[in-house]
Amino acid sequence: MKSDAYQKIRSLTMYERRVVASRIGKKVQYLNNLAYTNSGASPEMANKLHKATDGYLDRKELCPKIDWEKFGD
């Protein structure tokens, strides 16, 4: 089952998705794929999304297999 972060991506308006996609250097389709398919975010992309949304999208939820406590901001 997908985490709350993926539900949050779904709740973003198209404008908000465009802004986030631009900030992480991806197309909106990347966010749509994350939200609606079984593909997960890589650790690097989870961190970028976390920073691009000022923590709204939690990197721990986007990529739960990583021990984020070992990594700094």
C-alpha positions in Angstrom: 0.0 0.0 0.0 1.2 3.5 -0.8 2.1 5.9 1.9 0.6 9.2 2.8 3.2 11.0 0.6 1.8 9.4 -2.5 -1.7 10.6 -1.5 -0.3 14.0 -1.0 1.1 14.0 -4.6 -2.4 13.1 -5.8 -3.8 16.0 -3.9 -1.6 18.6 -5.5 -3.1 20.8 -8.2 -1.7 20.7 -11.7 0.0 24.0 -11.1 1.6 22.7 -7.9 2.8 19.6 -9.6 4.4 21.7 -12.3 6.2 23.8 -9.7 7.5 20.7 -7.8 8.5 18.9 -11.1 10.4 22.0 -12.1 12.2 22.2 -8.8 13.4 18.6 -9.0 14.3 18.7 -12.7 11.6 16.2 -13.8 8.4 16.3 -15.9 4.9 16.3 -14.3 4.5 12.8 -15.6 7.2 11.6 -13.1 5.0 12.8 -10.2 1.9 11.2 -11.8 3.8 7.9 -12.1 4.8 8.0 -8.5 1.3 8.8 -7.3 -0.6 6.3 -9.5 1.8 3.3 -10.1 3.8 0.9 -8.0 7.0 2.7 -8.8 8.7 4.2 -5.8 11.1 7.1 -5.4 14.8 6.5 -5.2 16.6 7.8 -2.1 18.0 10.7 -4.2 14.7 11.6 -5.6 12.9 11.3 -2.3 15.4 13.7 -0.8 14.9 16.2 -3.7 11.1 16.0 -3.3 11.3 16.5 0.4 13.5 19.6 -0.1 11.5 21.0 -3.0 8.2 20.8 -1.0 9.8 22.1 2.3 9.0 18.8 3.9 5.4 18.4 2.7 6.4 15.2 0.9 8.3 13.3 3.6 11.4 11.5 2.3 10.8 8.8 4.9 7.4 8.0 3.4 8.6 8.2 -0.2 11.5 5.8 0.4 11.0 4.0 3.7 13.7 1.4 3.1 16.4 3.9 3.8 17.6 4.8 7.4 17.3 8.5 7.0 18.6 9.2 10.4 22.1 8.3 9.1 21.8 11.1 6.5 21.9 14.8 7.1 19.9 17.4 5.3 
